[in-house]
């Protein structure tokens, strides 16, 4: 008969503890990596958004040299009128009721 060798209990417990610590560390690093990846995706989306905004601002900067663009912005955004023009404002039904006091 062959003698079966018995593994000491403290060795098994020590090995289990080391394995548990190793698995905990791997899981912790995996989660940290996931968080960094998520932050990278979020930051890249923000960078793309800022690049689009920058391109729009560059286009507007170029348009500021065009007199027709400046006139359009002045009329649409600031309600300005040209020389010898009479301003005409259209009031829809909801605003008309407010203006007449109903």
Buried (B, 14 or more C-beta within 10 A) or exposed (E): EEEEEEEEEEEEEEEEEEEEEEEEEEEEEEEEEEEEEEEEEEEEEEEEEEEEEEEEEEEEEEEEEEEEEEEEBEEEEEEEEEEEEEEEEEEEEEEEEEEEEE
